Amino acid sequence: MTAAHHDDHAQRDQAGRDEAARPQAARPEAAPDRARPDGDGPAPAPTPWDPASLPAGVEVLPATGHTGAEVRGLDLTKPLDEEAAAAVRAALLRWKVLFFRAQHLDHEQHLAFARRFGEPVAPSRRGSASPADHPLIETTADRLELGGRYGMDHAEWLDRRRPHLLRGWHCDHGARIDPPAATILRAESVPPYGGDTTWSNLAAAYAGLSAPLRAFVDGLRAEHRLGVGYQPRPGDDAYLRHLLDHQQASHHPLVRVHPESGERLLYVNGYYVEQILGLTRAESAPLLELLLEQAVRPEYTVRFRWQPGDLVFWDNRATVHLAPNDTAAVRAEDGRPHPRTMHRVMLAGEVPVGVDGRPSEPVTGTAPGRW
C-alpha cells in the first residue's frame, strides 16, 4: 500500500513537509473504456481528468496510483470562486479523497466550504463534544461516549461490534436509504503520531474484478443494516435493546452506478453488510468475504497522517474508510490517551441506483432526507 504520508525520508520533499505523499506530475488521462453491460471486455478506466485545466496557482498532487490527492494553492478560509470549486469537484471525482493541509478553519468556514458542494445534513444524535450552536457539525470525540451510554468502556464497545478484521471498513451511514454523498472532516487536535485514516477506492476495486465476476455481481443486491455482527453481552444488553428499538436497514445494489461520473462501484463494506440477497447464507458468506477483501486491497488504498488544521474531503459514494484504532496507545504527559478531536460535515446524498437502473429500497427505519 502506498501511504499518503510515511516515514521514508527519500519520499519527502526538500523542506521535509509532512505531506500526503511525494507529489508526482500528473498527466492528462484518456477517456474511460467502460465495460459492456454483459460484463465482457476490458475493465473500466478511471474518470478522465486533465490537470492542465486547473486554475493558476492550484496544484493537485496524486498520492497513490488510484486514490487520494493533495490540493495546494487554495485558501479554504476564503470563499471559493466557481473555477476553483469546479476544479475541486473534478479532482474529487477522479481521486475520490482530497487532502488540504494546514487550513485551520473555524466552524463557519467549514460549513461555507461544504455548501459549495452540496447541502449539509443535521445528524439526529450527537454527543456533548459536538458544538451546540452548530447542529450541522458532528465532533468525532463523541464516539468515546457511545460505549458508556450502554454500560461498556470504549474497548469493549469496539470489540463487540467488530467480529472480523474487515468490520471496521465502512462508508458513512451506509444503512440509510440515501447515504451521504460526501464527508468533509477537519482536524482540531491530533496525537503526535498514530491516528491515521485509510480510504479505499470502490471504482478501482470493481474494475479490478475479472469480467465474469463483474457480470455476476452487477445483478446482485445486499442488505445494509445497522449493528450487523454485534456480539451481545451476557444478560440484559442495553445496546442490543437500542438496536432492536431503532432498526435501520436498506437493500442496496452490490454494484452502484456513480450519479456524476457513471463509474460502477463495488458497493460493499464490512460494517453494514452481512447478507447478499437471493443467496443462501452459506453461498453469501464466502462471496461477500471475497468482495470485501477485493474492496480494500492495498493497491486501492491511501493512508493519511493528520496534522492540526488539516481538512479531508472524500466521496462517500465511491470509497470506504477505516478509522484509526491505535490512538489509545498514544499517551499524553498526564498518562491519558492523547486527544484526537475532529469535526465532520456530511453532504446529503442520493438513493443509490444499480446497473439495471433500479434504485435501492428501504427496509426499515430510513426514508430519503429524514435524519
C-alpha positions in Angstrom: 0.0 0.0 0.0 1.3 3.4 -0.9 0.8 5.7 2.0 -0.5 9.3 1.9 2.3 10.0 4.4 5.1 7.8 5.6 8.4 8.0 7.2 10.7 7.2 4.3 12.8 10.3 4.0 13.5 9.6 0.3 9.9 10.3 -0.4 9.7 13.7 1.4 10.3 17.0 -0.4 13.4 19.1 0.4 11.5 21.1 3.0 10.7 17.9 4.9 7.0 18.6 4.9 4.7 16.0 6.5 2.6 15.7 3.4 0.2 13.2 1.8 2.8 11.7 -0.4 5.7 12.9 -2.6 3.9 14.7 -5.4 4.2 13.4 -8.9 3.4 15.4 -12.0 0.0 14.2 -13.3 -0.7 13.6 -17.0 -4.0 14.1 -18.8 -5.9 10.8 -18.9 -7.7 9.2 -21.8 -11.5 8.8 -21.9 -12.6 5.7 -19.9 -13.2 2.4 -21.7 -16.4 1.3 -20.0 -17.2 -2.4 -19.7 -20.2 -3.6 -21.7 -23.4 -4.3 -19.9 -22.8 -8.1 -20.1 -19.5 -7.7 -18.2 -17.3 -8.7 -21.1 -14.4 -6.6 -22.4 -11.8 -4.5 -20.6 -12.1 -3.3 -17.1 -13.5 0.2 -16.8 -10.9 3.0 -16.7 -10.9 5.8 -14.1 -12.8 9.0 -14.6 -10.9 11.2 -17.1 -9.2 14.2 -15.5 -6.9 16.8 -17.0 -4.6 18.7 -14.5 -3.9 21.2 -17.2 -7.4 22.7 -16.6 -6.6 23.7 -13.1 -6.8 27.4 -12.1 -3.5 29.3 -12.0 -1.6 28.5 -8.8 -3.6 25.4 -7.9 -1.9 22.0 -7.8 -3.5 18.6 -7.4 -0.8 16.1 -6.5 -1.8 12.4 -6.6 -0.8 10.4 -3.5 -1.1 6.9 -5.0 -1.9 5.3 -8.3 -5.7 5.0 -7.6 -6.7 7.0 -4.6 -6.1 10.3 -2.9 -4.5 13.6 -3.9 -3.3 16.7 -2.0 -4.6 20.0 -3.2 -2.3 23.0 -2.9 -2.8 26.7 -3.7 -6.2 27.2 -2.2 -7.1 29.1 1.0 -10.3 27.5 2.3 -10.8 30.2 4.9 -12.0 32.3 1.9 -14.9 31.6 -0.4 -14.1 29.5 -3.4 -14.9 31.0 -6.8 -16.7 29.0 -9.5 -13.4 28.0 -11.2 -11.8 26.7 -8.0 -14.9 24.9 -6.9 -15.2 23.2 -10.3 -11.5 22.1 -10.1 -12.0 20.6 -6.6 -15.1 18.7 -7.8 -13.3 17.3 -10.8 -10.4 16.3 -8.7 -12.7 14.6 -6.2 -14.4 12.6 -8.9 -11.1 11.4 -10.2 -9.1 10.8 -6.9 -12.1 10.2 -4.5 -10.2 11.7 -1.5 -8.7 15.2 -1.4 -6.2 16.4 1.3 -5.9 20.1 2.2 -3.1 20.8 4.6 -2.9 23.4 7.3 -6.2 25.2 6.6 -7.2 25.8 10.3 -10.9 26.6 9.5 -13.5 27.5 12.1 -17.0 26.0 12.2 -18.5 28.7 9.9 -15.7 28.4 7.3 -16.0 24.6 7.4 -19.7 24.9 6.6 -19.2 27.5 3.9 -16.8 25.2 2.1 -19.2 22.3 2.4 -22.1 24.3 1.0 -20.1 24.9 -2.2 -20.5 21.2 -2.9 -23.9 20.2 -1.5 -26.4 20.5 1.3 -25.1 19.6 4.8 -27.2 17.2 6.8 -28.1 17.5 10.5 -27.3 14.3 12.4 -30.1 13.4 14.8 -27.9 12.1 17.6 -24.8 14.0 18.7 -22.8 13.8 21.9 -21.5 16.5 24.2 -18.3 17.2 22.3 -20.2 18.5 19.2 -20.8 22.3 19.1 -24.3 23.0 20.4 -24.6 26.1 18.3 -23.7 24.3 15.0 -26.1 21.4 14.6 -24.7 20.5 11.1 -21.2 19.7 12.7 -20.5 16.5 14.4 -17.4 16.1 16.6 -15.8 12.6 16.4 -14.8 12.7 20.1 -18.5 12.0 20.7 -17.8 8.4 19.8 -15.8 7.9 23.0 -19.1 8.4 24.9 -21.0 5.8 22.9 -20.0 2.7 24.9 -20.7 4.4 28.2 -24.3 5.0 27.1 -24.8 1.3 27.1 -22.6 0.3 30.1 -19.4 -0.5 28.2 -16.0 1.1 28.1 -14.7 2.1 24.6 -12.5 -1.0 24.1 -15.4 -3.4 24.8 -17.7 -1.4 22.7 -15.3 -1.7 19.7 -14.6 -5.4 20.3 -18.3 -6.4 20.4 -19.1 -4.5 17.2 -16.1 -6.0 15.2 -16.5 -9.7 14.6 -13.8 -9.8 11.9 -10.8 -7.8 10.7 -12.7 -6.1 7.8 -15.6 -5.0 10.1 -14.1 -1.5 10.6 -14.2 -0.6 6.9 -17.3 1.5 6.1 -18.9 4.3 4.3 -20.7 6.9 6.5 -24.3 5.9 7.3 -24.5 3.1 4.8 -27.6 1.6 6.2 -29.6 4.7 5.2 -31.6 4.6 2.0 -29.7 7.8 1.0 -26.2 7.7 2.5 -24.3 11.0 2.4 -22.7 11.9 -0.9 -19.5 13.2 0.7 -17.9 13.8 4.0 -15.6 16.7 5.0 -13.5 16.1 8.1 -11.1 18.6 9.7 -8.6 18.1 12.5 -8.5 20.3 15.5 -6.2 18.3 17.7 -4.4 15.0 16.9 -1.8 12.8 18.5 1.9 13.4 17.6 1.8 10.0 15.9 -0.9 7.4 15.2 -4.5 8.2 14.4 -4.1 7.8 10.6 -7.2 7.3 8.5 -7.2 5.0 5.4 -9.6 5.1 2.4 -10.1 2.6 -0.4 -11.4 3.3 -4.0 -14.5 1.3 -4.8 -14.4 2.1 -8.5 -10.9 0.7 -8.7 -12.0 -2.3 -6.7 -14.8 -3.0 -9.2 -12.6 -2.5 -12.2 -10.1 -4.9 -10.7 -12.5 -7.8 -10.8 -12.4 -10.3 -13.6 -15.0 -9.8 -16.4 -17.1 -12.9 -15.5 -17.3 -11.8 -11.8 -18.2 -8.3 -12.7 -21.0 -9.6 -14.8 -22.2 -11.8 -11.9 -22.2 -9.1 -9.2 -23.7 -6.5 -11.4 -27.1 -8.1 -10.8 -26.9 -8.7 -7.1 -28.2 -6.7 -4.1 -27.3 -6.8 -0.4 -28.8 -5.8 2.8 -27.0 -3.0 4.7 -28.1 -3.0 8.3 -27.0 -1.1 11.4 -25.5 -3.3 14.0 -24.7 -6.5 12.0 -22.3 -8.8 13.7 -22.8 -7.3 17.2 -21.9 -9.8 20.0 -24.5 -9.3 22.8 -23.4 -9.0 26.4 -24.5 -11.7 28.9 -27.8 -10.9 30.5 -29.5 -7.6 29.7 -27.8 -5.7 27.0 -28.8 -2.0 26.6 -27.2 -1.7 23.2 -28.9 -4.7 21.8 -32.2 -3.3 23.0 -31.3 0.0 21.3 -30.6 -1.8 18.0 -33.9 -3.6 18.2 -35.8 -0.4 19.0 -34.0 1.7 16.4 -33.6 -0.7 13.5 -32.2 0.8 10.2 -31.7 -1.2 7.0 -31.8 -0.8 3.3 -31.4 -3.0 0.2 -28.6 -1.5 -2.0 -27.2 -2.8 -5.3 -23.9 -4.7 -4.9 -22.7 -2.6 -7.8 -23.7 1.1 -7.6 -23.5 3.5 -10.6 -21.9 6.8 -9.6 -24.5 9.5 -10.3 -21.9 12.0 -11.6 -19.1 10.0 -13.2 -21.1 7.0 -14.3 -18.5 4.7 -12.8 -19.5 1.3 -11.4 -18.6 1.0 -7.7 -18.2 -2.2 -5.7 -20.7 -1.1 -3.1 -19.7 -3.3 -0.1 -18.3 -2.8 3.3 -17.7 -4.8 6.4 -19.6 -2.5 8.8 -23.2 -2.8 7.4 -23.3 -5.7 5.0 -23.8 -9.3 6.1 -26.1 -10.9 3.6 -26.3 -10.8 -0.2 -29.9 -11.1 -1.2 -31.1 -14.1 -3.2 -28.3 -16.3 -2.0 -28.3 -18.7 0.9 -26.2 -17.7 3.9 -23.7 -20.5 3.0 -23.4 -19.0 -0.5 -23.4 -15.4 0.6 -20.6 -15.6 3.2 -17.7 -16.7 1.0 -18.7 -14.4 -1.8 -19.0 -11.4 0.5 -15.6 -12.2 2.1 -14.0 -12.2 -1.4 -15.6 -8.9 -2.3 -14.7 -7.3 0.9 -11.1 -8.3 0.5 -11.2 -7.0 -3.1 -12.7 -3.7 -1.9 -9.7 -2.9 0.4 -6.8 -4.4 -1.5 -3.7 -2.4 -0.6 -3.2 -1.0 -4.1 -6.6 0.7 -4.0 -6.0 2.5 -0.7 -4.4 5.6 0.7 -3.4 6.4 4.3 -3.2 9.9 5.7 -1.3 11.1 8.7 -3.2 14.0 10.2 -1.9 17.3 11.5 -3.9 20.0 13.3 -5.7 22.2 10.8 -5.9 19.6 8.0 -9.1 19.0 6.1 -10.0 15.9 4.1 -12.9 15.8 1.6 -14.0 12.4 0.3 -16.7 10.9 -1.9 -18.7 8.7 0.4 -20.4 7.0 -2.6 -17.1 5.8 -4.1 -15.0 5.0 -1.1 -14.9 3.1 2.2 -12.6 4.2 5.0 -11.1 2.8 8.1 -10.9 4.9 11.3 -7.8 4.5 13.5 -7.8 2.1 16.3 -4.3 2.9 17.8 -4.9 6.2 19.5 -5.4 4.6 22.9 -1.7 3.6 22.7 -0.6 7.3 22.3 -0.5 8.8 25.8 -0.2 12.5 26.8 2.1 13.7 29.6 -0.6 13.0 32.2 -0.9 9.4 31.1 -4.2 9.7 29.5 -4.8 9.0 25.8 -3.8 11.9 23.6 -6.9 13.9 22.5 -8.0 13.4 18.9 -10.7 16.0 18.1 -12.1 16.0 14.6 -15.1 17.9 13.2 -17.3 16.3 10.5 -19.8 17.7 8.0 -21.7 15.4 5.7 -23.5 16.3 2.5 -26.9 15.0 1.5 -26.8 12.1 -0.8 -28.9 10.3 -3.4 -30.7 7.0 -3.3 -28.2 4.5 -4.9 -29.0 3.1 -8.3 -27.8 -0.2 -9.7 -26.5 -1.2 -13.1 -30.1 -2.3 -14.0 -31.4 1.2 -13.2 -33.3 0.2 -10.1 -32.9 2.3 -7.0 -32.2 1.0 -3.5 -35.2 0.1 -1.3 -35.7 1.0 2.3 -36.3 -1.9 4.7 -36.9 -0.2 8.0 -36.1 2.9 9.9 -35.0 5.1 7.0 -36.5 7.5 4.4 -34.9 9.9 1.9 -33.9 13.2 3.5 -35.1 12.1 7.0 -32.3 12.4 9.5 
